[in-house]
Amino acid sequence: MLGSIMGPGVPHAVVSLQRAGCQHVPTVMSGSHCLNRFSMVASLHGAIKHTFWHDVWTNATHDDCDFSIARMLTWQAMRMDAGAAWPFKGSNLYALLALGILPLLLQSLPFSTQARTEWLDHYDPLNNPPFIPTPSDTFLHSVREKMAQVTRLIMQQLPGPELAGFQRFWEHQRAIFIQEFECRCTYNKEKL
């Protein structure tokens, strides 16, 4: 489907077919995330699932979407500073904030069944950066750190009811994250 648009987290497959009598031709598929201010919750859920299952589903990584999320966070912060209408509201704002404060957690990393979930209670992306072995990741790492800082600035400006709404939203997303983690552990054990 050339030029088609899928929403975030839509299961899909890319298949190259060889017709009888035709020479095989390599195919390159390109795509990106469907990030917009009305689908951030679905984008967050897709990012959580991708964190644990990317190596089973596909050989792709999608860490570069953090550049778009950083732009969205900056847009939100600038509008709030100017006293203008907020581009992100409600659960879409909360999902954007979660994507902004957890970029180091939601990146496509090798999965370990030895990991535990208690660390999620104390995770702080500004004080617990991961080891990044290649110099080419330095810029992306810097963007991720700034995303967390901008997210904290936005959260400091949220009125009390909005901040309480985010806390409730975060608790639900944390439960989804832990559920995916446990599913992946079960999958790995069954695979052995």
Backbone bond lengths (Angstrom), bond angles and torsions (degrees), N, CA, C in turn:
res aa  C-N    CA-C-N  psi(-1)  N-CA   C-N-CA  omega(-1)  CA-C   N-CA-C  phi
1 M - - - 1.452 - - 1.519 108.46 -
2 L 1.264 116.64 89.75 1.449 121.94 -178.10 1.524 110.12 -65.96
3 G 1.293 116.98 126.31 1.451 121.68 175.12 1.514 114.43 74.95
4 S 1.320 119.05 14.80 1.455 119.31 179.64 1.526 109.72 -80.71
5 I 1.321 115.96 157.17 1.452 121.34 -179.64 1.519 108.17 -119.37
6 M 1.319 115.60 127.15 1.458 121.57 175.75 1.518 107.96 -110.58
7 G 1.300 114.89 149.63 1.453 119.59 173.91 1.514 110.53 -72.00
8 P 1.314 118.40 171.00 1.456 120.95 -179.12 1.521 111.97 -68.29
9 G 1.325 116.00 142.76 1.450 121.67 175.63 1.510 115.67 73.88
10 V 1.327 118.58 14.08 1.470 121.56 -179.73 1.523 109.11 -78.27
11 P 1.345 117.82 122.52 1.466 118.87 175.70 1.526 109.83 -61.79
12 H 1.317 116.80 135.21 1.456 120.53 -178.44 1.521 109.75 -154.63
13 A 1.292 115.28 165.31 1.463 121.23 178.77 1.520 109.11 -139.17
14 V 1.306 115.65 150.35 1.458 122.02 175.31 1.515 106.44 -120.08
15 V 1.318 116.09 123.53 1.455 121.06 -177.27 1.524 108.60 -128.81
16 S 1.322 116.79 132.14 1.459 121.20 173.39 1.524 107.52 -101.18
17 L 1.309 116.36 123.78 1.457 120.98 -178.87 1.515 110.24 -104.27
18 Q 1.305 115.94 145.65 1.457 120.70 176.17 1.526 107.33 -111.78
19 R 1.308 115.77 120.08 1.467 120.44 179.06 1.525 109.94 -78.61
20 A 1.318 115.08 146.68 1.469 119.87 176.93 1.525 109.28 -59.17
21 G 1.317 115.99 131.83 1.453 120.82 178.70 1.518 113.74 84.06
22 C 1.312 118.42 -3.77 1.465 121.48 179.75 1.520 109.75 -106.35
23 Q 1.314 115.15 147.94 1.449 120.18 178.13 1.526 109.32 -76.37
24 H 1.339 115.77 139.41 1.457 121.07 178.16 1.527 109.21 -66.26
25 V 1.328 116.96 133.13 1.454 122.38 -179.92 1.526 108.74 -124.06
26 P 1.331 118.40 127.04 1.464 119.73 177.46 1.531 110.40 -60.41
27 T 1.308 115.10 144.82 1.460 121.23 -178.24 1.516 109.43 -124.67
28 V 1.307 116.41 137.21 1.456 121.75 175.36 1.520 107.16 -116.27
29 M 1.323 115.76 125.51 1.455 121.00 177.28 1.512 107.90 -106.73
30 S 1.298 116.52 141.49 1.453 121.04 179.52 1.512 108.53 -131.62
31 G 1.300 116.22 141.01 1.458 120.34 178.31 1.512 109.63 -158.28
32 S 1.306 115.14 174.68 1.456 119.84 178.07 1.517 108.63 -149.26
33 H 1.293 115.29 176.05 1.461 120.20 -179.90 1.515 111.03 -75.94
34 C 1.320 114.67 151.34 1.462 121.06 175.63 1.524 107.22 -92.12
35 L 1.315 116.63 77.30 1.458 121.15 -179.21 1.518 109.40 -97.01
36 N 1.315 115.96 117.52 1.453 120.72 172.32 1.517 108.59 -148.84
37 R 1.292 117.45 169.64 1.463 119.29 -172.40 1.517 114.53 -74.94
38 F 1.329 117.76 0.21 1.455 121.15 179.62 1.523 113.00 -111.57
39 S 1.326 118.03 -2.37 1.469 120.53 -177.83 1.522 112.28 -130.28
40 M 1.319 117.69 27.30 1.462 120.69 -175.16 1.528 112.56 -68.32
41 V 1.323 118.15 -33.58 1.468 119.71 179.65 1.529 109.43 -64.87
42 A 1.324 116.47 -46.22 1.470 119.98 177.70 1.530 110.86 -63.84
43 S 1.327 117.52 -35.49 1.464 121.02 177.08 1.527 110.65 -64.74
44 L 1.334 116.59 -41.87 1.462 120.33 178.01 1.526 110.31 -63.02
45 H 1.319 117.53 -45.62 1.468 120.52 179.05 1.529 110.73 -62.41
46 G 1.324 117.14 -40.25 1.465 120.66 176.29 1.521 111.22 -62.45
47 A 1.332 117.30 -40.01 1.467 121.09 179.50 1.527 111.19 -66.25
48 I 1.330 116.68 -39.39 1.467 120.19 178.75 1.526 109.65 -63.51
49 K 1.321 117.03 -47.69 1.468 120.58 -179.82 1.530 110.66 -63.38
50 H 1.321 116.26 -41.08 1.457 120.58 -179.41 1.528 111.66 -62.68
51 T 1.328 116.63 -35.33 1.456 121.04 179.51 1.521 111.50 -54.15
52 F 1.337 115.90 -40.97 1.457 120.27 -174.39 1.528 113.87 -95.95
53 W 1.323 118.34 -25.88 1.464 119.98 -169.33 1.513 114.42 -115.12
54 H 1.333 119.94 -0.08 1.466 121.18 -174.55 1.520 112.44 -58.20
55 D 1.316 117.54 -34.07 1.460 119.25 -177.79 1.526 112.23 -77.81
56 V 1.334 117.31 -15.26 1.460 121.10 176.55 1.524 109.69 -90.73
57 W 1.334 116.36 -42.72 1.459 121.27 -175.82 1.519 113.05 -76.01
58 T 1.326 116.41 -44.29 1.454 120.63 -168.77 1.527 109.37 -156.21
59 N 1.301 116.29 166.67 1.462 119.11 176.15 1.529 111.22 -97.21
60 A 1.320 116.80 12.96 1.463 121.07 -176.63 1.521 111.61 -88.75
61 T 1.308 115.70 151.41 1.459 121.53 168.22 1.514 106.97 -117.70
62 H 1.310 115.41 150.71 1.468 119.79 -176.78 1.517 111.45 -126.07
63 D 1.310 117.00 30.89 1.455 120.16 -177.22 1.526 112.70 -68.26
64 D 1.323 117.14 -20.01 1.459 119.66 -178.56 1.527 112.68 -70.39
65 C 1.325 119.35 -12.42 1.462 120.39 178.17 1.528 110.74 -67.17
66 D 1.339 117.42 -14.43 1.458 120.09 178.12 1.529 111.83 -60.99
67 F 1.319 118.24 -27.07 1.468 119.92 176.90 1.532 110.18 -62.96
68 S 1.329 116.90 -42.57 1.468 120.72 178.69 1.521 111.24 -67.17
69 I 1.314 116.29 -40.87 1.471 119.72 178.97 1.525 109.86 -64.18
70 A 1.329 117.24 -39.54 1.466 120.85 177.95 1.527 110.59 -61.21
71 R 1.319 116.95 -39.85 1.477 120.16 177.69 1.531 110.78 -64.75
72 M 1.339 116.31 -41.36 1.463 120.36 179.46 1.530 111.14 -63.75
73 L 1.325 116.47 -42.20 1.464 120.47 177.62 1.530 110.84 -62.23
74 T 1.313 116.55 -42.78 1.462 121.07 179.74 1.526 110.24 -63.31
75 W 1.328 116.71 -41.96 1.460 121.88 177.34 1.528 110.12 -59.06
76 Q 1.329 116.74 -47.27 1.458 121.12 179.70 1.528 110.42 -60.78
77 A 1.322 116.97 -47.21 1.467 121.21 -178.23 1.525 111.37 -63.06
78 M 1.327 117.59 -42.03 1.466 120.92 179.60 1.526 111.25 -64.45
79 R 1.331 117.49 -41.33 1.465 120.75 178.96 1.532 110.98 -66.16
80 M 1.322 116.48 -39.13 1.466 119.88 178.14 1.523 110.74 -66.15
81 D 1.344 117.10 -43.23 1.472 120.97 178.89 1.522 111.67 -61.45
82 A 1.336 116.11 -33.92 1.462 120.74 -178.31 1.524 112.54 -84.24
83 G 1.323 117.36 -4.88 1.468 120.22 -177.65 1.523 112.55 71.96
84 A 1.322 116.79 20.31 1.474 122.24 -178.74 1.529 109.90 -90.86
85 A 1.327 115.35 171.73 1.475 120.56 177.66 1.523 109.57 -60.25
86 W 1.315 115.81 139.65 1.456 120.91 -179.41 1.517 110.58 -78.48
87 P 1.325 118.11 132.29 1.465 119.76 176.51 1.525 112.61 -70.15
88 F 1.345 117.39 -32.44 1.464 121.96 179.46 1.515 108.79 -112.08
89 K 1.329 115.39 135.19 1.466 120.61 -179.06 1.516 110.21 -139.91
90 G 1.324 115.72 157.86 1.461 121.43 173.90 1.513 112.96 57.45
91 S 1.322 115.62 -138.39 1.470 120.11 -175.05 1.529 112.15 -64.63
92 N 1.327 118.27 -28.78 1.466 119.68 176.88 1.533 110.87 -68.49
93 L 1.334 117.52 -36.19 1.463 121.08 174.11 1.526 109.99 -65.90
94 Y 1.326 116.36 -44.96 1.468 119.96 -178.86 1.529 110.85 -61.98
95 A 1.328 116.57 -40.12 1.471 120.16 178.98 1.526 110.08 -66.32
96 L 1.321 117.60 -40.68 1.464 120.81 176.78 1.522 110.36 -60.42
97 L 1.336 116.98 -43.45 1.462 120.35 178.64 1.529 110.99 -62.92
98 A 1.328 117.06 -40.97 1.469 120.10 177.94 1.526 110.36 -63.40
99 L 1.331 117.05 -42.95 1.468 120.34 177.68 1.525 110.91 -64.79
100 G 1.321 116.65 -29.81 1.460 120.56 179.90 1.505 114.24 -78.48
101 I 1.314 117.26 -32.84 1.461 119.37 -176.85 1.524 112.40 -91.43
102 L 1.334 117.30 -14.06 1.463 120.97 -177.56 1.530 114.57 -115.13
103 P 1.319 120.52 25.87 1.473 118.11 -174.69 1.522 113.65 -62.64
104 L 1.325 117.21 -33.80 1.462 119.29 -179.22 1.523 110.92 -73.03
105 L 1.309 116.36 -25.02 1.457 121.21 179.12 1.522 111.89 -81.52
106 L 1.331 117.46 -34.46 1.462 121.63 -173.42 1.523 113.73 -92.13
107 Q 1.324 118.51 8.86 1.454 119.38 179.26 1.522 110.52 -75.70
108 S 1.305 116.67 159.87 1.464 122.52 -177.84 1.516 110.21 -77.13
109 L 1.312 116.14 96.19 1.454 121.10 -178.97 1.522 110.41 -117.20
110 P 1.320 118.25 157.20 1.465 119.46 174.02 1.521 109.78 -59.69
111 F 1.295 116.35 139.17 1.448 121.36 -176.95 1.524 110.80 -88.81
112 S 1.315 117.54 139.28 1.454 122.35 178.13 1.521 109.60 -121.07
113 T 1.312 117.04 127.70 1.465 120.35 177.59 1.519 110.92 -74.93
114 Q 1.323 117.58 -10.96 1.463 120.19 179.43 1.529 111.67 -80.64
115 A 1.317 116.96 -14.64 1.465 120.78 -176.87 1.522 110.34 -66.71
116 R 1.305 115.38 154.87 1.463 121.67 177.18 1.518 108.20 -125.48
117 T 1.326 117.07 164.32 1.460 120.36 -174.57 1.523 114.08 -95.72
118 E 1.333 120.07 -5.81 1.463 120.22 -177.18 1.537 111.98 -60.69
119 W 1.321 116.43 -31.86 1.461 120.21 -178.80 1.522 111.98 -61.38
120 L 1.339 117.83 -24.00 1.460 120.77 -178.78 1.529 111.23 -63.16
121 D 1.333 117.20 -29.72 1.468 120.75 178.29 1.520 111.92 -65.04
122 H 1.325 117.11 -28.34 1.461 122.20 -174.59 1.526 113.39 -113.68
123 Y 1.331 117.31 9.05 1.464 121.02 -175.91 1.523 110.98 -65.02
124 D 1.305 116.47 128.18 1.450 122.99 176.03 1.521 107.53 -136.50
125 P 1.344 118.07 106.57 1.462 120.10 -174.63 1.523 114.27 -63.32
126 L 1.335 117.77 -18.28 1.458 119.04 178.93 1.526 112.17 -84.09
127 N 1.344 117.25 -21.87 1.457 120.27 -177.58 1.526 113.69 -113.75
128 N 1.333 118.10 -6.67 1.460 121.55 -178.64 1.526 111.02 -127.44
129 P 1.330 118.94 55.72 1.466 118.49 -179.14 1.533 111.10 -70.12
130 P 1.318 116.88 145.68 1.464 119.21 179.58 1.531 111.06 -78.79
131 F 1.311 116.08 165.13 1.454 121.00 173.79 1.525 107.81 -75.59
132 I 1.322 116.70 125.91 1.456 120.84 178.59 1.522 106.98 -115.76
133 P 1.329 116.47 110.12 1.453 120.13 -169.34 1.531 116.47 -76.10
134 T 1.338 119.77 -21.97 1.457 118.76 -174.07 1.527 111.18 -110.83
135 P 1.310 117.01 142.05 1.466 120.59 178.53 1.535 113.15 -60.92
136 S 1.335 117.32 -27.62 1.464 119.48 -178.88 1.525 113.01 -66.98
137 D 1.334 117.74 -15.78 1.465 121.60 178.77 1.526 112.97 -87.87
138 T 1.298 117.68 -5.41 1.461 120.89 -174.12 1.527 112.43 -59.56
139 F 1.322 116.87 -44.01 1.461 119.53 -178.48 1.527 111.11 -65.17
140 L 1.329 117.19 -46.19 1.460 120.96 178.67 1.523 110.77 -61.64
141 H 1.316 116.81 -39.17 1.463 120.77 177.38 1.527 110.34 -61.30
142 S 1.327 116.38 -42.59 1.464 121.42 178.28 1.529 110.98 -62.48
143 V 1.336 116.57 -42.50 1.470 120.62 178.27 1.521 109.66 -60.39
144 R 1.310 117.45 -43.24 1.464 121.41 -179.12 1.526 111.59 -63.83
145 E 1.306 117.47 -40.13 1.463 119.65 177.08 1.519 111.13 -64.02
146 K 1.333 116.83 -42.73 1.465 120.34 179.33 1.530 111.28 -66.95
147 M 1.332 117.31 -34.10 1.461 120.33 176.74 1.528 110.22 -57.74
148 A 1.324 116.16 -45.47 1.458 120.21 -179.77 1.526 110.72 -64.22
149 Q 1.322 117.39 -38.59 1.463 120.70 178.90 1.529 111.56 -66.17
150 V 1.332 117.35 -43.94 1.466 120.75 178.52 1.532 109.97 -64.57
151 T 1.330 116.31 -39.07 1.459 120.17 177.96 1.521 110.59 -59.85
152 R 1.308 116.82 -43.71 1.472 120.02 178.92 1.535 111.07 -64.44
153 L 1.323 117.52 -37.15 1.467 120.10 176.47 1.538 110.94 -63.07
154 I 1.313 116.20 -42.58 1.471 120.34 177.80 1.526 109.78 -62.55
155 M 1.328 116.55 -45.24 1.459 120.25 -178.03 1.530 111.60 -63.35
156 Q 1.320 117.34 -32.99 1.466 120.40 177.65 1.527 111.62 -66.83
157 Q 1.325 117.33 -24.33 1.463 121.32 -179.08 1.534 113.09 -92.61
158 L 1.321 116.85 -7.28 1.462 119.51 -178.01 1.524 110.96 -70.49
159 P 1.333 116.64 136.68 1.466 119.01 172.87 1.529 109.41 -64.23
160 G 1.339 116.99 157.21 1.460 122.60 -177.36 1.521 115.05 -48.26
161 P 1.353 118.67 -48.87 1.469 118.48 -179.68 1.532 113.15 -63.18
162 E 1.330 117.35 -35.47 1.472 120.61 178.00 1.530 110.53 -68.13
163 L 1.320 116.95 -40.54 1.458 120.53 178.69 1.532 110.41 -65.01
164 A 1.328 117.06 -40.31 1.468 120.84 176.72 1.529 110.18 -64.89
165 G 1.331 117.05 -37.75 1.461 121.20 176.54 1.515 111.46 -62.56
166 F 1.334 116.35 -40.39 1.462 119.76 177.53 1.525 110.79 -64.53
167 Q 1.335 117.31 -41.70 1.468 119.97 -179.75 1.527 110.95 -60.76
168 R 1.332 117.64 -42.14 1.470 120.77 177.46 1.527 110.40 -64.81
169 F 1.325 116.23 -42.84 1.462 121.65 178.46 1.529 109.85 -60.15
170 W 1.352 116.24 -45.84 1.458 121.04 -178.18 1.525 111.22 -60.61
171 E 1.325 117.78 -42.29 1.465 120.17 179.54 1.524 111.01 -58.85
172 H 1.313 117.26 -41.07 1.470 121.40 179.21 1.535 110.38 -66.80
173 Q 1.318 117.70 -42.83 1.473 121.38 -179.19 1.521 110.49 -67.38
174 R 1.309 116.42 -37.42 1.467 120.79 176.97 1.519 110.29 -60.70
175 A 1.332 116.90 -40.84 1.469 121.12 177.67 1.531 110.60 -63.63
176 I 1.326 117.36 -39.43 1.470 121.13 177.65 1.527 109.72 -64.22
177 F 1.326 116.28 -42.92 1.463 120.74 178.96 1.524 110.65 -59.56
178 I 1.323 116.93 -47.47 1.468 121.46 -179.40 1.527 110.45 -64.35
179 Q 1.316 117.30 -39.14 1.470 120.85 178.14 1.529 110.90 -61.57
180 E 1.332 117.35 -44.41 1.467 120.62 177.84 1.530 110.96 -63.91
181 F 1.322 115.91 -40.08 1.463 120.86 177.17 1.529 110.35 -58.54
182 E 1.327 116.23 -48.24 1.467 120.35 -179.08 1.527 111.81 -65.43
183 C 1.329 117.45 -38.49 1.473 120.76 176.11 1.527 110.37 -61.06
184 R 1.335 115.92 -42.01 1.457 119.51 -179.40 1.529 110.81 -66.48
185 C 1.342 117.25 -39.01 1.467 120.06 177.00 1.523 110.13 -61.59
186 T 1.325 117.02 -44.12 1.467 121.66 178.49 1.515 110.34 -61.92
187 Y 1.316 117.17 -44.10 1.467 122.41 178.48 1.526 110.93 -58.14
188 N 1.337 116.44 -46.71 1.464 120.42 -178.67 1.526 111.52 -64.52
189 K 1.332 117.16 -38.89 1.465 120.10 179.16 1.521 110.77 -66.20
190 E 1.330 116.92 -41.22 1.467 120.76 179.27 1.518 111.35 -67.61
191 K 1.315 116.07 -32.27 1.456 121.59 -179.46 1.530 111.68 -68.33
192 L 1.333 115.31 -30.74 1.464 120.01 -179.50 1.498 107.68 -72.87
